[in-house]
Amino acid sequence: MCKSSVPIAVKLPRDRNMEAVSLNSLYYNLPKSQLNRLQQIQNCLARTVVKAPKSFHITPILRSLHWLKINERIEYKPPVTYLQSSYNQPT
């Protein structure tokens, strides 16, 4: 079972029409301790989804769910979202 977590507060902008790129960029300036905590939460959720015990390695579980680790998501998601949005804009 996962430990209860202390909430990680991130102030979100009020503009609801904001691009996903901007939301993902909020993770860039988080301290490493908060990124590690987010990774622990993701790992706990992944194990819960597949009903795996804590002793199982997390990488195969994340791959089976097609989930990126937090640091991988920070690096991968903004450029991909930007490219997708640039292809969908009218010329």
N, CA, C and O atoms as a CHARMM CRD file, in Angstrom:
* protein
*
  364
    1    1 MET  N      0.83900  -1.18700   0.00000 PROA 1      0.00000
    2    1 MET  CA     0.00000   0.00000   0.00000 PROA 1      0.00000
    3    1 MET  C      0.87200   1.23400   0.00000 PROA 1      0.00000
    4    1 MET  O      1.93300   1.23400   0.62400 PROA 1      0.00000
    5    2 CYS  N      0.46400   2.27100  -0.67100 PROA 2      0.00000
    6    2 CYS  CA     1.22700   3.50400  -0.77400 PROA 2      0.00000
    7    2 CYS  C      1.02900   4.36500   0.46600 PROA 2      0.00000
    8    2 CYS  O     -0.02700   4.35900   1.09900 PROA 2      0.00000
    9    3 LYS  N      2.08400   5.10200   0.78800 PROA 3      0.00000
   10    3 LYS  CA     1.98600   6.01600   1.91100 PROA 3      0.00000
   11    3 LYS  C      1.07200   7.17200   1.54900 PROA 3      0.00000
   12    3 LYS  O      0.92300   7.52100   0.37800 PROA 3      0.00000
   13    4 SER  N      0.46200   7.75900   2.56600 PROA 4      0.00000
   14    4 SER  CA    -0.32800   8.96000   2.28200 PROA 4      0.00000
   15    4 SER  C      0.63100  10.07000   1.89600 PROA 4      0.00000
   16    4 SER  O      1.73200  10.17200   2.43800 PROA 4      0.00000
   17    5 SER  N      0.21500  10.88500   0.97400 PROA 5      0.00000
   18    5 SER  CA     1.12900  11.88200   0.43800 PROA 5      0.00000
   19    5 SER  C      0.81300  13.26500   0.96300 PROA 5      0.00000
   20    5 SER  O     -0.33200  13.59900   1.26700 PROA 5      0.00000
   21    6 VAL  N      1.85900  14.05200   1.05800 PROA 6      0.00000
   22    6 VAL  CA     1.70800  15.46300   1.36500 PROA 6      0.00000
   23    6 VAL  C      1.48300  16.15800   0.03400 PROA 6      0.00000
   24    6 VAL  O      2.26600  15.96000  -0.89500 PROA 6      0.00000
   25    7 PRO  N      0.43500  16.96900  -0.08500 PROA 7      0.00000
   26    7 PRO  CA     0.14500  17.59100  -1.38000 PROA 7      0.00000
   27    7 PRO  C      1.28400  18.48600  -1.85500 PROA 7      0.00000
   28    7 PRO  O      1.92500  19.17500  -1.06200 PROA 7      0.00000
   29    8 ILE  N      1.51900  18.46200  -3.14800 PROA 8      0.00000
   30    8 ILE  CA     2.49200  19.34800  -3.77000 PROA 8      0.00000
   31    8 ILE  C      1.68900  20.45000  -4.44400 PROA 8      0.00000
   32    8 ILE  O      0.90900  20.19500  -5.36200 PROA 8      0.00000
   33    9 ALA  N      1.88500  21.65300  -3.98600 PROA 9      0.00000
   34    9 ALA  CA     1.09300  22.76800  -4.50700 PROA 9      0.00000
   35    9 ALA  C      1.80900  23.42700  -5.67400 PROA 9      0.00000
   36    9 ALA  O      2.98200  23.79000  -5.58200 PROA 9      0.00000
   37   10 VAL  N      1.09100  23.57200  -6.75500 PROA 10     0.00000
   38   10 VAL  CA     1.58000  24.30300  -7.91600 PROA 10     0.00000
   39   10 VAL  C      0.47800  25.27400  -8.29700 PROA 10     0.00000
   40   10 VAL  O     -0.65700  24.87400  -8.55300 PROA 10     0.00000
   41   11 LYS  N      0.82200  26.54700  -8.33000 PROA 11     0.00000
   42   11 LYS  CA    -0.18800  27.54600  -8.68000 PROA 11     0.00000
   43   11 LYS  C     -0.42100  27.52600 -10.18100 PROA 11     0.00000
   44   11 LYS  O      0.48500  27.81800 -10.96100 PROA 11     0.00000
   45   12 LEU  N     -1.63100  27.18300 -10.58100 PROA 12     0.00000
   46   12 LEU  CA    -1.98800  27.12800 -11.99000 PROA 12     0.00000
   47   12 LEU  C     -2.52200  28.47500 -12.45100 PROA 12     0.00000
   48   12 LEU  O     -3.23500  29.14600 -11.70600 PROA 12     0.00000
   49   13 PRO  N     -2.19000  28.87200 -13.65500 PROA 13     0.00000
   50   13 PRO  CA    -2.74000  30.11800 -14.18800 PROA 13     0.00000
   51   13 PRO  C     -4.25800  30.02200 -14.32500 PROA 13     0.00000
   52   13 PRO  O     -4.80700  28.92800 -14.45500 PROA 13     0.00000
   53   14 ARG  N     -4.92400  31.15800 -14.29500 PROA 14     0.00000
   54   14 ARG  CA    -6.38400  31.18200 -14.36500 PROA 14     0.00000
   55   14 ARG  C     -6.92000  31.05800 -15.77800 PROA 14     0.00000
   56   14 ARG  O     -8.10300  30.77100 -15.96100 PROA 14     0.00000
   57   15 ASP  N     -6.09100  31.26600 -16.76800 PROA 15     0.00000
   58   15 ASP  CA    -6.54200  31.18600 -18.15900 PROA 15     0.00000
   59   15 ASP  C     -6.82000  29.73600 -18.52200 PROA 15     0.00000
   60   15 ASP  O     -5.89100  28.93700 -18.63500 PROA 15     0.00000
   61   16 ARG  N     -8.08400  29.39000 -18.70600 PROA 16     0.00000
   62   16 ARG  CA    -8.45600  27.99900 -18.98000 PROA 16     0.00000
   63   16 ARG  C     -8.19400  27.59100 -20.41500 PROA 16     0.00000
   64   16 ARG  O     -8.19300  26.39800 -20.72000 PROA 16     0.00000
   65   17 ASN  N     -7.97200  28.53800 -21.29800 PROA 17     0.00000
   66   17 ASN  CA    -7.70200  28.22300 -22.69900 PROA 17     0.00000
   67   17 ASN  C     -6.20500  28.09800 -22.97500 PROA 17     0.00000
   68   17 ASN  O     -5.77500  28.10900 -24.12900 PROA 17     0.00000
   69   18 MET  N     -5.44000  27.98100 -21.94000 PROA 18     0.00000
   70   18 MET  CA    -3.99500  27.92700 -22.04800 PROA 18     0.00000
   71   18 MET  C     -3.54100  26.64200 -22.73500 PROA 18     0.00000
   72   18 MET  O     -4.14600  25.58600 -22.54900 PROA 18     0.00000
   73   19 GLU  N     -2.49300  26.73300 -23.51400 PROA 19     0.00000
   74   19 GLU  CA    -1.96100  25.56000 -24.20100 PROA 19     0.00000
   75   19 GLU  C     -1.38200  24.56500 -23.19700 PROA 19     0.00000
   76   19 GLU  O     -0.90300  24.95500 -22.13200 PROA 19     0.00000
   77   20 ALA  N     -1.42800  23.30100 -23.53700 PROA 20     0.00000
   78   20 ALA  CA    -0.86500  22.25000 -22.68000 PROA 20     0.00000
   79   20 ALA  C      0.63600  22.43200 -22.51300 PROA 20     0.00000
   80   20 ALA  O      1.20300  22.01100 -21.50400 PROA 20     0.00000
   81   21 VAL  N      1.28000  23.04700 -23.48200 PROA 21     0.00000
   82   21 VAL  CA     2.72000  23.29700 -23.38200 PROA 21     0.00000
   83   21 VAL  C      3.00800  24.12500 -22.14600 PROA 21     0.00000
   84   21 VAL  O      3.95100  23.83800 -21.40800 PROA 21     0.00000
   85   22 SER  N      2.20400  25.15000 -21.91700 PROA 22     0.00000
   86   22 SER  CA     2.42000  26.01900 -20.76900 PROA 22     0.00000
   87   22 SER  C      2.21100  25.27600 -19.46200 PROA 22     0.00000
   88   22 SER  O      2.95200  25.49000 -18.50200 PROA 22     0.00000
   89   23 LEU  N      1.21000  24.40400 -19.41400 PROA 23     0.00000
   90   23 LEU  CA     0.96200  23.64500 -18.19500 PROA 23     0.00000
   91   23 LEU  C      2.10400  22.68600 -17.90200 PROA 23     0.00000
   92   23 LEU  O      2.51900  22.55100 -16.75100 PROA 23     0.00000
   93   24 ASN  N      2.60700  22.02800 -18.91500 PROA 24     0.00000
   94   24 ASN  CA     3.72900  21.11600 -18.70000 PROA 24     0.00000
   95   24 ASN  C      4.99700  21.86500 -18.31400 PROA 24     0.00000
   96   24 ASN  O      5.84500  21.31800 -17.60800 PROA 24     0.00000
   97   25 SER  N      5.13700  23.08900 -18.76000 PROA 25     0.00000
   98   25 SER  CA     6.34400  23.84900 -18.43800 PROA 25     0.00000
   99   25 SER  C      6.40900  24.22200 -16.96400 PROA 25     0.00000
  100   25 SER  O      7.47000  24.61200 -16.47600 PROA 25     0.00000
  101   26 LEU  N      5.29100  24.10800 -16.24300 PROA 26     0.00000
  102   26 LEU  CA     5.31200  24.38400 -14.80500 PROA 26     0.00000
  103   26 LEU  C      6.25000  23.43300 -14.06600 PROA 26     0.00000
  104   26 LEU  O      6.78400  23.78200 -13.01300 PROA 26     0.00000
  105   27 TYR  N      6.44900  22.26200 -14.60000 PROA 27     0.00000
  106   27 TYR  CA     7.31600  21.28300 -13.94400 PROA 27     0.00000
  107   27 TYR  C      8.79700  21.62200 -14.05200 PROA 27     0.00000
  108   27 TYR  O      9.59100  21.11600 -13.25800 PROA 27     0.00000
  109   28 TYR  N      9.19600  22.45800 -15.00400 PROA 28     0.00000
  110   28 TYR  CA    10.60900  22.76600 -15.20600 PROA 28     0.00000
  111   28 TYR  C     11.26800  23.35800 -13.98000 PROA 28     0.00000
  112   28 TYR  O     12.42200  23.03900 -13.69400 PROA 28     0.00000
  113   29 ASN  N     10.57400  24.20900 -13.24800 PROA 29     0.00000
  114   29 ASN  CA    11.18700  24.91200 -12.13000 PROA 29     0.00000
  115   29 ASN  C     10.93300  24.27000 -10.77300 PROA 29     0.00000
  116   29 ASN  O     11.29200  24.83700  -9.74100 PROA 29     0.00000
  117   30 LEU  N     10.32200  23.10200 -10.76600 PROA 30     0.00000
  118   30 LEU  CA    10.09400  22.43600  -9.48200 PROA 30     0.00000
  119   30 LEU  C     11.41000  21.91100  -8.91900 PROA 30     0.00000
  120   30 LEU  O     12.26000  21.43200  -9.66900 PROA 30     0.00000
  121   31 PRO  N     11.57800  22.00000  -7.60500 PROA 31     0.00000
  122   31 PRO  CA    12.77500  21.42800  -6.98900 PROA 31     0.00000
  123   31 PRO  C     12.80700  19.90600  -7.18700 PROA 31     0.00000
  124   31 PRO  O     11.77000  19.26300  -7.35200 PROA 31     0.00000
  125   32 LYS  N     13.99600  19.36300  -7.16600 PROA 32     0.00000
  126   32 LYS  CA    14.16000  17.92300  -7.37700 PROA 32     0.00000
  127   32 LYS  C     13.39200  17.11300  -6.33800 PROA 32     0.00000
  128   32 LYS  O     12.88800  16.03200  -6.64300 PROA 32     0.00000
  129   33 SER  N     13.30100  17.62200  -5.12700 PROA 33     0.00000
  130   33 SER  CA    12.57200  16.89800  -4.07400 PROA 33     0.00000
  131   33 SER  C     11.09300  16.75000  -4.44300 PROA 33     0.00000
  132   33 SER  O     10.49800  15.70600  -4.17600 PROA 33     0.00000
  133   34 GLN  N     10.49300  17.77500  -5.05100 PROA 34     0.00000
  134   34 GLN  CA     9.09100  17.67600  -5.45900 PROA 34     0.00000
  135   34 GLN  C      8.93100  16.77400  -6.67700 PROA 34     0.00000
  136   34 GLN  O      7.94100  16.05100  -6.79000 PROA 34     0.00000
  137   35 LEU  N      9.90400  16.81400  -7.59300 PROA 35     0.00000
  138   35 LEU  CA     9.85100  15.90300  -8.74300 PROA 35     0.00000
  139   35 LEU  C      9.95800  14.45400  -8.28300 PROA 35     0.00000
  140   35 LEU  O      9.26600  13.57900  -8.80300 PROA 35     0.00000
  141   36 ASN  N     10.82400  14.20500  -7.30800 PROA 36     0.00000
  142   36 ASN  CA    10.94400  12.84900  -6.76500 PROA 36     0.00000
  143   36 ASN  C      9.63600  12.41600  -6.10800 PROA 36     0.00000
  144   36 ASN  O      9.22700  11.26100  -6.23300 PROA 36     0.00000
  145   37 ARG  N      8.98600  13.33300  -5.41700 PROA 37     0.00000
  146   37 ARG  CA     7.71300  13.00400  -4.77500 PROA 37     0.00000
  147   37 ARG  C      6.64000  12.70400  -5.81700 PROA 37     0.00000
  148   37 ARG  O      5.85500  11.77000  -5.65400 PROA 37     0.00000
  149   38 LEU  N      6.60800  13.49700  -6.88700 PROA 38     0.00000
  150   38 LEU  CA     5.66800  13.22700  -7.97800 PROA 38     0.00000
  151   38 LEU  C      5.93500  11.85000  -8.59000 PROA 38     0.00000
  152   38 LEU  O      4.99900  11.12800  -8.93200 PROA 38     0.00000
  153   39 GLN  N      7.21600  11.48800  -8.72900 PROA 39     0.00000
  154   39 GLN  CA     7.56000  10.18100  -9.28600 PROA 39     0.00000
  155   39 GLN  C      7.09000   9.06800  -8.36100 PROA 39     0.00000
  156   39 GLN  O      6.59400   8.04200  -8.82600 PROA 39     0.00000
  157   40 GLN  N      7.24100   9.26400  -7.06300 PROA 40     0.00000
  158   40 GLN  CA     6.76400   8.26400  -6.10200 PROA 40     0.00000
  159   40 GLN  C      5.24400   8.08400  -6.20200 PROA 40     0.00000
  160   40 GLN  O      4.73600   6.96500  -6.12700 PROA 40     0.00000
  161   41 ILE  N      4.54200   9.18200  -6.36800 PROA 41     0.00000
  162   41 ILE  CA     3.08500   9.11900  -6.48800 PROA 41     0.00000
  163   41 ILE  C      2.70100   8.38900  -7.76900 PROA 41     0.00000
  164   41 ILE  O      1.80200   7.54800  -7.76600 PROA 41     0.00000
  165   42 GLN  N      3.38800   8.71600  -8.86800 PROA 42     0.00000
  166   42 GLN  CA     3.10200   8.03700 -10.13800 PROA 42     0.00000
  167   42 GLN  C      3.37900   6.54100 -10.02100 PROA 42     0.00000
  168   42 GLN  O      2.59200   5.72300 -10.49600 PROA 42     0.00000
  169   43 ASN  N      4.49300   6.18400  -9.39100 PROA 43     0.00000
  170   43 ASN  CA     4.82900   4.77000  -9.21700 PROA 43     0.00000
  171   43 ASN  C      3.75800   4.04900  -8.40900 PROA 43     0.00000
  172   43 ASN  O      3.37100   2.92700  -8.73600 PROA 43     0.00000
  173   44 CYS  N      3.29000   4.69300  -7.36700 PROA 44     0.00000
  174   44 CYS  CA     2.24900   4.10200  -6.52500 PROA 44     0.00000
  175   44 CYS  C      0.96700   3.89800  -7.33000 PROA 44     0.00000
  176   44 CYS  O      0.32700   2.85000  -7.23800 PROA 44     0.00000
  177   45 LEU  N      0.60200   4.89900  -8.11300 PROA 45     0.00000
  178   45 LEU  CA    -0.60500   4.78300  -8.93600 PROA 45     0.00000
  179   45 LEU  C     -0.46500   3.68000  -9.98200 PROA 45     0.00000
  180   45 LEU  O     -1.40800   2.92800 -10.22600 PROA 45     0.00000
  181   46 ALA  N      0.69900   3.58800 -10.59100 PROA 46     0.00000
  182   46 ALA  CA     0.92000   2.55300 -11.61200 PROA 46     0.00000
  183   46 ALA  C      0.79500   1.15700 -10.99800 PROA 46     0.00000
  184   46 ALA  O      0.16500   0.26800 -11.57100 PROA 46     0.00000
  185   47 ARG  N      1.40100   0.98400  -9.83200 PROA 47     0.00000
  186   47 ARG  CA     1.29600  -0.32300  -9.17200 PROA 47     0.00000
  187   47 ARG  C     -0.14600  -0.63200  -8.78300 PROA 47     0.00000
  188   47 ARG  O     -0.57200  -1.78600  -8.84000 PROA 47     0.00000
  189   48 THR  N     -0.88700   0.37700  -8.39400 PROA 48     0.00000
  190   48 THR  CA    -2.28600   0.19000  -8.02900 PROA 48     0.00000
  191   48 THR  C     -3.11300  -0.21300  -9.24700 PROA 48     0.00000
  192   48 THR  O     -3.96400  -1.09800  -9.16200 PROA 48     0.00000
  193   49 VAL  N     -2.85600   0.44800 -10.39100 PROA 49     0.00000
  194   49 VAL  CA    -3.62100   0.16000 -11.60800 PROA 49     0.00000
  195   49 VAL  C     -3.43000  -1.28300 -12.05100 PROA 49     0.00000
  196   49 VAL  O     -4.39100  -1.95100 -12.43200 PROA 49     0.00000
  197   50 VAL  N     -2.17600  -1.77000 -12.00000 PROA 50     0.00000
  198   50 VAL  CA    -1.91200  -3.13900 -12.46900 PROA 50     0.00000
  199   50 VAL  C     -1.93900  -4.15800 -11.33300 PROA 50     0.00000
  200   50 VAL  O     -1.70800  -5.34900 -11.54600 PROA 50     0.00000
  201   51 LYS  N     -2.22400  -3.67500 -10.12500 PROA 51     0.00000
  202   51 LYS  CA    -2.28700  -4.53400  -8.93400 PROA 51     0.00000
  203   51 LYS  C     -0.99200  -5.31000  -8.71800 PROA 51     0.00000
  204   51 LYS  O     -1.00500  -6.51100  -8.44900 PROA 51     0.00000
  205   52 ALA  N      0.12200  -4.59700  -8.84000 PROA 52     0.00000
  206   52 ALA  CA     1.44200  -5.20400  -8.64900 PROA 52     0.00000
  207   52 ALA  C      1.95100  -4.89300  -7.24500 PROA 52     0.00000
  208   52 ALA  O      1.68900  -3.81000  -6.72100 PROA 52     0.00000
  209   53 PRO  N      2.66800  -5.82100  -6.63500 PROA 53     0.00000
  210   53 PRO  CA     3.24700  -5.53900  -5.31900 PROA 53     0.00000
  211   53 PRO  C      4.40300  -4.54300  -5.43200 PROA 53     0.00000
  212   53 PRO  O      4.96400  -4.34100  -6.50900 PROA 53     0.00000
  213   54 LYS  N      4.74100  -3.93700  -4.31500 PROA 54     0.00000
  214   54 LYS  CA     5.79700  -2.92400  -4.29700 PROA 54     0.00000
  215   54 LYS  C      7.15400  -3.49900  -4.68000 PROA 54     0.00000
  216   54 LYS  O      8.04300  -2.74900  -5.08400 PROA 54     0.00000
  217   55 SER  N      7.33200  -4.79300  -4.56500 PROA 55     0.00000
  218   55 SER  CA     8.62300  -5.42200  -4.87400 PROA 55     0.00000
  219   55 SER  C      8.89900  -5.50100  -6.38100 PROA 55     0.00000
  220   55 SER  O     10.04000  -5.73000  -6.78200 PROA 55     0.00000
  221   56 PHE  N      7.88200  -5.31800  -7.21000 PROA 56     0.00000
  222   56 PHE  CA     8.08000  -5.36000  -8.67100 PROA 56     0.00000
  223   56 PHE  C      8.78900  -4.10500  -9.14100 PROA 56     0.00000
  224   56 PHE  O      8.56400  -3.01700  -8.61100 PROA 56     0.00000
  225   57 HSD  N      9.64900  -4.26300 -10.13900 PROA 57     0.00000
  226   57 HSD  CA    10.32000  -3.10400 -10.72300 PROA 57     0.00000
  227   57 HSD  C      9.29700  -2.22200 -11.42700 PROA 57     0.00000
  228   57 HSD  O      8.36200  -2.72000 -12.05500 PROA 57     0.00000
  229   58 ILE  N      9.48100  -0.90700 -11.31800 PROA 58     0.00000
  230   58 ILE  CA     8.48100   0.02700 -11.83600 PROA 58     0.00000
  231   58 ILE  C      8.59500   0.25000 -13.34300 PROA 58     0.00000
  232   58 ILE  O      7.58100   0.50200 -13.99300 PROA 58     0.00000
  233   59 THR  N      9.79300   0.16600 -13.91800 PROA 59     0.00000
  234   59 THR  CA     9.96800   0.47800 -15.34300 PROA 59     0.00000
  235   59 THR  C      9.10200  -0.40000 -16.24400 PROA 59     0.00000
  236   59 THR  O      8.42900   0.14500 -17.11900 PROA 59     0.00000
  237   60 PRO  N      9.07800  -1.71500 -16.08600 PROA 60     0.00000
  238   60 PRO  CA     8.19500  -2.51900 -16.93100 PROA 60     0.00000
  239   60 PRO  C      6.70400  -2.19500 -16.72200 PROA 60     0.00000
  240   60 PRO  O      5.90600  -2.28100 -17.65500 PROA 60     0.00000
  241   61 ILE  N      6.34900  -1.82800 -15.50300 PROA 61     0.00000
  242   61 ILE  CA     4.95400  -1.47900 -15.22400 PROA 61     0.00000
  243   61 ILE  C      4.58500  -0.20100 -15.96800 PROA 61     0.00000
  244   61 ILE  O      3.53200  -0.13000 -16.60300 PROA 61     0.00000
  245   62 LEU  N      5.45300   0.81200 -15.89000 PROA 62     0.00000
  246   62 LEU  CA     5.18500   2.07400 -16.58900 PROA 62     0.00000
  247   62 LEU  C      5.13000   1.85500 -18.09800 PROA 62     0.00000
  248   62 LEU  O      4.28800   2.44100 -18.77900 PROA 62     0.00000
  249   63 ARG  N      6.01300   1.02100 -18.61900 PROA 63     0.00000
  250   63 ARG  CA     6.00600   0.73700 -20.06300 PROA 63     0.00000
  251   63 ARG  C      4.72300   0.03600 -20.48300 PROA 63     0.00000
  252   63 ARG  O      4.16800   0.33000 -21.54100 PROA 63     0.00000
  253   64 SER  N      4.25400  -0.88500 -19.65800 PROA 64     0.00000
  254   64 SER  CA     3.02400  -1.60600 -20.01200 PROA 64     0.00000
  255   64 SER  C      1.81900  -0.66600 -20.03700 PROA 64     0.00000
  256   64 SER  O      0.85800  -0.90100 -20.76900 PROA 64     0.00000
  257   65 LEU  N      1.87300   0.38800 -19.24300 PROA 65     0.00000
  258   65 LEU  CA     0.79500   1.37700 -19.22200 PROA 65     0.00000
  259   65 LEU  C      1.02600   2.49400 -20.24200 PROA 65     0.00000
  260   65 LEU  O      0.16900   3.36000 -20.41700 PROA 65     0.00000
  261   66 HSD  N      2.17600   2.47800 -20.91400 PROA 66     0.00000
  262   66 HSD  CA     2.56800   3.53800 -21.85900 PROA 66     0.00000
  263   66 HSD  C      2.67300   4.88500 -21.15000 PROA 66     0.00000
  264   66 HSD  O      2.27000   5.91600 -21.68800 PROA 66     0.00000
  265   67 TRP  N      3.22100   4.86200 -19.93500 PROA 67     0.00000
  266   67 TRP  CA     3.42600   6.07500 -19.14600 PROA 67     0.00000
  267   67 TRP  C      4.90200   6.42100 -19.16800 PROA 67     0.00000
  268   67 TRP  O      5.75600   5.53700 -19.11100 PROA 67     0.00000
  269   68 LEU  N      5.19800   7.70500 -19.25200 PROA 68     0.00000
  270   68 LEU  CA     6.57400   8.18400 -19.13100 PROA 68     0.00000
  271   68 LEU  C      6.84400   8.51500 -17.67100 PROA 68     0.00000
  272   68 LEU  O      5.93200   8.87700 -16.92800 PROA 68     0.00000
  273   69 LYS  N      8.11100   8.38700 -17.26400 PROA 69     0.00000
  274   69 LYS  CA     8.49500   8.84600 -15.93800 PROA 69     0.00000
  275   69 LYS  C      8.38600  10.36700 -15.93200 PROA 69     0.00000
  276   69 LYS  O      8.36200  10.99700 -16.99000 PROA 69     0.00000
  277   70 ILE  N      8.32100  10.94800 -14.75200 PROA 70     0.00000
  278   70 ILE  CA     8.10700  12.39200 -14.61600 PROA 70     0.00000
  279   70 ILE  C      9.17600  13.18400 -15.35900 PROA 70     0.00000
  280   70 ILE  O      8.84500  14.09800 -16.11300 PROA 70     0.00000
  281   71 ASN  N     10.45000  12.85400 -15.16100 PROA 71     0.00000
  282   71 ASN  CA    11.50800  13.61700 -15.84200 PROA 71     0.00000
  283   71 ASN  C     11.46700  13.40900 -17.35600 PROA 71     0.00000
  284   71 ASN  O     11.79000  14.32900 -18.10700 PROA 71     0.00000
  285   72 GLU  N     11.08200  12.23600 -17.81000 PROA 72     0.00000
  286   72 GLU  CA    10.94500  11.99100 -19.25000 PROA 72     0.00000
  287   72 GLU  C      9.78400  12.80000 -19.81500 PROA 72     0.00000
  288   72 GLU  O      9.88100  13.33800 -20.91800 PROA 72     0.00000
  289   73 ARG  N      8.70700  12.88800 -19.07900 PROA 73     0.00000
  290   73 ARG  CA     7.54000  13.65600 -19.52700 PROA 73     0.00000
  291   73 ARG  C      7.87400  15.13800 -19.64900 PROA 73     0.00000
  292   73 ARG  O      7.44000  15.80400 -20.58900 PROA 73     0.00000
  293   74 ILE  N      8.64100  15.64700 -18.70300 PROA 74     0.00000
  294   74 ILE  CA     9.02600  17.05800 -18.73600 PROA 74     0.00000
  295   74 ILE  C      9.82500  17.36200 -19.99800 PROA 74     0.00000
  296   74 ILE  O      9.64200  18.41400 -20.61100 PROA 74     0.00000
  297   75 GLU  N     10.70600  16.45200 -20.38800 PROA 75     0.00000
  298   75 GLU  CA    11.53200  16.67400 -21.57600 PROA 75     0.00000
  299   75 GLU  C     10.78600  16.39200 -22.87600 PROA 75     0.00000
  300   75 GLU  O     11.03200  17.05900 -23.88100 PROA 75     0.00000
  301   76 TYR  N      9.89100  15.42800 -22.87700 PROA 76     0.00000
  302   76 TYR  CA     9.26000  14.94600 -24.11300 PROA 76     0.00000
  303   76 TYR  C      7.97200  15.67800 -24.46000 PROA 76     0.00000
  304   76 TYR  O      7.75200  16.01400 -25.62400 PROA 76     0.00000
  305   77 LYS  N      7.13000  15.92900 -23.48700 PROA 77     0.00000
  306   77 LYS  CA     5.77700  16.40500 -23.75300 PROA 77     0.00000
  307   77 LYS  C      5.69900  17.80000 -24.38500 PROA 77     0.00000
  308   77 LYS  O      4.98600  17.95100 -25.37700 PROA 77     0.00000
  309   78 PRO  N      6.38400  18.82300 -23.87500 PROA 78     0.00000
  310   78 PRO  CA     6.24000  20.15600 -24.48800 PROA 78     0.00000
  311   78 PRO  C      6.60600  20.22400 -25.97000 PROA 78     0.00000
  312   78 PRO  O      5.84200  20.81000 -26.73700 PROA 78     0.00000
  313   79 PRO  N      7.73600  19.65600 -26.41900 PROA 79     0.00000
  314   79 PRO  CA     8.02500  19.72300 -27.85200 PROA 79     0.00000
  315   79 PRO  C      6.99500  18.98200 -28.70500 PROA 79     0.00000
  316   79 PRO  O      6.63400  19.45200 -29.78400 PROA 79     0.00000
  317   80 VAL  N      6.52800  17.85100 -28.24100 PROA 80     0.00000
  318   80 VAL  CA     5.54200  17.08300 -28.99500 PROA 80     0.00000
  319   80 VAL  C      4.22400  17.84900 -29.07700 PROA 80     0.00000
  320   80 VAL  O      3.60600  17.91300 -30.14000 PROA 80     0.00000
  321   81 THR  N      3.79700  18.42600 -27.96100 PROA 81     0.00000
  322   81 THR  CA     2.55500  19.20000 -27.95000 PROA 81     0.00000
  323   81 THR  C      2.67800  20.41500 -28.86900 PROA 81     0.00000
  324   81 THR  O      1.73400  20.76200 -29.57900 PROA 81     0.00000
  325   82 TYR  N      3.83600  21.05100 -28.85200 PROA 82     0.00000
  326   82 TYR  CA     4.05500  22.21200 -29.72300 PROA 82     0.00000
  327   82 TYR  C      3.96900  21.80000 -31.19300 PROA 82     0.00000
  328   82 TYR  O      3.31900  22.47600 -31.99000 PROA 82     0.00000
  329   83 LEU  N      4.62000  20.70100 -31.54900 PROA 83     0.00000
  330   83 LEU  CA     4.58200  20.24200 -32.93400 PROA 83     0.00000
  331   83 LEU  C      3.15600  19.87400 -33.35800 PROA 83     0.00000
  332   83 LEU  O      2.72800  20.20400 -34.46400 PROA 83     0.00000
  333   84 GLN  N      2.43700  19.19900 -32.48700 PROA 84     0.00000
  334   84 GLN  CA     1.05700  18.83400 -32.80900 PROA 84     0.00000
  335   84 GLN  C      0.19700  20.08000 -32.99800 PROA 84     0.00000
  336   84 GLN  O     -0.62800  20.12900 -33.91100 PROA 84     0.00000
  337   85 SER  N      0.38000  21.06800 -32.15800 PROA 85     0.00000
  338   85 SER  CA    -0.43300  22.28100 -32.29500 PROA 85     0.00000
  339   85 SER  C     -0.04200  23.07600 -33.52600 PROA 85     0.00000
  340   85 SER  O     -0.89700  23.72200 -34.13200 PROA 85     0.00000
  341   86 SER  N      1.23300  23.04900 -33.91400 PROA 86     0.00000
  342   86 SER  CA     1.64600  23.79600 -35.09600 PROA 86     0.00000
  343   86 SER  C      1.10400  23.15400 -36.38300 PROA 86     0.00000
  344   86 SER  O      0.85800  23.85700 -37.36300 PROA 86     0.00000
  345   87 TYR  N      0.91800  21.84700 -36.38600 PROA 87     0.00000
  346   87 TYR  CA     0.33900  21.17900 -37.55700 PROA 87     0.00000
  347   87 TYR  C     -1.16500  21.42400 -37.67100 PROA 87     0.00000
  348   87 TYR  O     -1.72600  21.36700 -38.76600 PROA 87     0.00000
  349   88 ASN  N     -1.81400  21.69500 -36.54100 PROA 88     0.00000
  350   88 ASN  CA    -3.26500  21.86600 -36.53700 PROA 88     0.00000
  351   88 ASN  C     -3.71000  23.30800 -36.73000 PROA 88     0.00000
  352   88 ASN  O     -4.91100  23.57100 -36.80100 PROA 88     0.00000
  353   89 GLN  N     -2.76500  24.25800 -36.81700 PROA 89     0.00000
  354   89 GLN  CA    -3.14000  25.65800 -37.00200 PROA 89     0.00000
  355   89 GLN  C     -3.43900  25.95000 -38.46400 PROA 89     0.00000
  356   89 GLN  O     -2.79100  25.41200 -39.36100 PROA 89     0.00000
  357   90 PRO  N     -4.43200  26.81200 -38.69400 PROA 90     0.00000
  358   90 PRO  CA    -4.73300  27.17200 -40.07500 PROA 90     0.00000
  359   90 PRO  C     -3.60900  28.02800 -40.67700 PROA 90     0.00000
  360   90 PRO  O     -2.97200  28.80900 -39.96900 PROA 90     0.00000
  361   91 THR  N     -3.37500  27.88000 -41.95700 PROA 91     0.00000
  362   91 THR  CA    -2.30100  28.64400 -42.60200 PROA 91     0.00000
  363   91 THR  C     -2.83200  29.85600 -43.29700 PROA 91     0.00000
  364   91 THR  O     -2.06400  30.61300 -43.89200 PROA 91     0.00000
